[in-house]
Amino acid sequence: MIDLKNSIPTGSGGKSLKEQNRWQLWLVVAFNALFLYGVAQANAIKVDGLKALFTDASKLLPVGFALIVSTVLNGLISADNKARLVFLRWHNALPGHRAFSEYAISDPRIDLAALTKLYGAALPVDPKEQNRTWYRMYKTVEKEPAVHQVHRDFLLLRDYTGFCALFLLVCGPVGLYAIPSRTTTLLYLALLFLQFIIVRQAASNYGIRFVTTVLALKAAKHETEPSSPRPKTPKKKEPPKDAMA
């Protein structure tokens, strides 16, 4: 799969996809911080206060500083570890490592025969070779709107998953200390864990969709591209009859 740590394509306005996601990630951080503060102060979890939290989160810090904070926090967990959190694998975590052996087979949009013809041999089985082959295919369709959108969604939710892990490690102990009611504390911790479960699953789905969308587009393009005509072999000229005597 694409090396999401380093190779990030640009989107609208020349901004990379990660840059486009920074403001949304800051809102996630601010909302969780304000939610913990509100629960600790009220000693209860009130649904009617959630709307105010969303409003306050966008006004908590100046835009520039907020983006810096979200960037710093996002860098606390490496891309490799985020992939492990999202796909629940320690080795070969990215779905690109299973692009052909698992996901291409299960997606009805993908023409395996066209992919095999495109690859020129049997599709790779080794996880690392699957990843490399998928990445080469990705580079040829990375500007396609469908690929661009699902890639951005995956990056956003992958980073959000990393934040959820940080919230469990940081906000969880703070909640245990700051929230007086034990029942409210347990409910708060359960909501933190539920947030992690939901976001992780969504990130995993988008990551797999990212891989299969690339393969589906690549196979479809290969089928619609006109095959290049074979060069004609020039006919051998017969020697003059008098030279054959």
C-alpha positions in Angstrom: 0.0 0.0 0.0 1.0 3.6 -0.4 3.5 4.7 2.2 1.2 7.0 4.1 4.0 8.2 6.3 5.8 10.1 3.6 4.0 10.1 0.3 0.9 12.3 0.6 -0.6 13.7 -2.6 -1.9 17.2 -2.8 -5.5 18.2 -2.9 -7.3 21.4 -3.7 -5.3 24.6 -3.5 -2.0 22.7 -3.4 -2.5 21.5 0.1 -1.7 18.0 1.0 -4.5 15.7 2.2 -3.0 15.8 5.8 -3.0 19.6 5.7 -6.6 19.6 4.7 -7.5 17.3 7.6 -5.7 19.3 10.3 -8.6 21.6 11.2 -11.0 18.7 11.5 -8.5 16.9 13.8 -8.2 19.9 16.0 -12.0 20.0 16.4 -11.8 16.3 17.5 -9.1 17.2 20.1 -10.9 20.3 21.4 -14.3 18.5 21.6 -12.8 15.7 23.7 -11.0 18.2 26.0 -14.1 20.2 26.5 -16.2 17.1 27.0 -13.9 15.9 29.8 -14.0 19.4 31.4 -17.8 19.5 31.2 -18.2 16.1 32.7 -15.8 16.8 35.5 -17.5 20.1 36.3 -21.1 18.8 36.1 -20.3 15.4 37.5 -22.7 14.1 34.8 -22.9 13.4 31.1 -25.6 15.6 29.6 -26.6 15.2 26.0 -28.1 18.7 25.7 -24.6 20.2 26.3 -23.0 18.5 23.3 -24.1 21.2 20.8 -22.5 23.9 22.9 -19.3 21.8 23.0 -19.1 21.7 19.2 -19.5 25.5 19.1 -17.0 26.2 21.8 -14.4 23.8 20.3 -14.1 25.9 17.2 -13.4 29.0 19.3 -11.1 27.5 21.9 -7.8 28.6 20.3 -6.7 30.8 17.4 -6.7 28.9 14.1 -3.0 29.0 13.6 -2.2 27.7 17.1 -4.9 25.2 16.9 -3.4 23.6 13.8 0.0 23.5 15.4 -1.4 21.7 18.4 -3.2 19.2 16.3 0.0 18.6 14.2 2.1 18.0 17.3 -0.4 15.6 18.8 -0.8 13.8 15.5 3.0 13.2 15.4 3.0 11.5 18.8 2.0 8.2 17.2 3.9 7.0 14.2 2.2 6.0 10.9 3.2 2.4 11.4 1.6 2.2 14.9 -1.6 4.0 13.6 -1.8 1.3 11.0 -1.5 -1.4 13.7 -4.2 0.2 15.7 -6.6 0.5 12.7 -6.0 -2.9 11.1 -5.2 -4.8 14.3 -2.1 -6.4 12.9 1.5 -6.1 14.1 3.3 -7.1 10.9 2.2 -6.1 7.3 -0.6 -4.1 8.8 -1.6 -2.1 5.7 -4.3 -3.5 3.5 -2.0 -3.1 0.5 -0.2 -6.2 1.9 -3.3 -8.2 1.1 -4.5 -6.3 -1.9 -4.6 -9.3 -4.3 -4.8 -12.3 -2.0 -7.8 -11.1 -0.1 -9.4 -7.8 -1.1 -9.3 -8.1 -4.9 -11.0 -11.5 -4.7 -13.8 -10.2 -2.5 -14.7 -7.0 -4.3 -17.1 -7.6 -7.2 -16.0 -4.3 -9.0 -12.5 -5.8 -9.6 -11.8 -7.7 -12.8 -9.1 -10.1 -11.7 -8.4 -11.3 -15.3 -7.7 -7.7 -16.4 -5.4 -7.2 -13.4 -3.5 -10.4 -14.2 -3.2 -9.4 -17.8 -2.0 -6.0 -16.7 0.6 -7.5 -14.3 1.9 -9.8 -17.0 2.1 -12.8 -14.7 0.4 -14.5 -11.8 -0.6 -11.8 -9.2 1.8 -11.6 -6.3 1.3 -13.6 -3.1 4.1 -12.3 -0.9 2.6 -9.4 1.3 5.5 -7.0 0.6 5.4 -7.7 -3.2 1.6 -7.2 -3.1 2.1 -3.8 -1.4 4.7 -2.7 -4.0 2.6 -3.8 -6.9 -0.5 -2.1 -5.5 1.5 1.1 -5.0 2.7 1.2 -8.6 -0.9 0.9 -9.7 -2.0 3.6 -7.3 0.5 6.1 -8.7 -1.2 5.8 -12.1 -4.7 6.7 -10.8 -3.9 8.9 -7.7 -5.5 11.9 -9.3 -8.8 10.2 -9.9 -11.6 11.9 -7.8 -12.8 8.6 -6.3 -9.3 7.7 -5.2 -8.5 11.1 -3.9 -11.6 11.3 -1.7 -11.3 7.8 -0.2 -7.6 8.4 0.5 -8.4 11.7 2.3 -11.2 10.0 4.4 -8.8 7.1 5.3 -6.1 9.5 6.4 -8.5 11.5 8.5 -9.9 8.5 10.3 -6.6 6.8 10.7 -5.2 9.9 12.5 -8.5 10.2 14.5 -7.9 6.6 15.6 -4.5 7.6 16.9 -6.1 10.4 18.8 -8.6 8.1 20.3 -5.8 5.9 21.7 -4.2 9.1 23.2 -7.5 10.1 24.7 -7.8 6.7 26.4 -4.2 7.0 27.7 -4.5 10.7 28.8 -8.1 11.6 29.3 -9.0 8.3 30.9 -6.7 8.7 34.0 -7.6 12.4 34.2 -11.3 11.4 34.3 -10.6 8.9 37.0 -9.1 11.6 39.1 -11.3 14.6 38.2 -14.8 13.1 38.0 -16.3 12.7 41.5 -19.0 10.1 40.7 -17.7 6.6 40.1 -20.7 5.8 37.9 -20.1 8.9 35.8 -16.4 8.0 35.5 -17.2 4.5 34.3 -19.7 5.9 31.7 -17.1 8.4 30.5 -14.5 5.7 30.1 -17.0 3.5 28.2 -17.7 6.4 25.9 -14.0 6.9 25.2 -13.6 3.3 24.4 -16.7 3.3 22.2 -15.3 6.3 20.3 -12.1 4.3 19.6 -14.0 1.2 18.5 -16.3 3.1 16.1 -13.6 5.3 14.6 -11.1 2.4 14.2 -13.7 0.3 12.4 -14.5 3.2 10.0 -10.8 3.9 9.3 -10.3 0.2 8.6 -13.3 0.2 6.1 -12.0 3.3 4.4 -8.4 1.8 4.2 -9.7 -1.3 2.5 -12.0 0.7 0.2 -8.9 2.8 -0.8 -7.1 -0.3 -1.9 -10.0 -1.8 -3.8 -10.9 1.4 -5.5 -7.4 1.7 -6.9 -7.6 -1.9 -8.2 -11.1 -1.5 -9.7 -10.2 1.7 -11.5 -6.9 0.2 -12.8 -8.6 -2.9 -14.1 -11.4 -0.9 -15.7 -9.0 1.4 -17.4 -6.9 -1.5 -18.7 -10.1 -3.0 -20.2 -11.2 0.2 -21.9 -7.8 1.2 -23.3 -7.4 0.2 -26.9 -4.7 -2.4 -27.4 -1.7 -1.1 -29.4 -1.5 -2.6 -32.8 1.4 -5.0 -33.4 4.0 -3.8 -35.8 3.7 -5.4 -39.1 6.7 -7.6 -40.1 8.0 -6.4 -43.5 7.8 -9.0 -46.2 11.1 -10.3 -47.5 11.8 -9.2 -51.0 12.4 -12.0 -53.4 15.8 -11.7 -55.2 15.6 -11.0 -58.9 15.0 -14.1 -61.0 18.2 -13.7 -62.9 20.2 -13.8 -59.7 18.7 -17.2 -58.8 19.9 -18.9 -61.9 
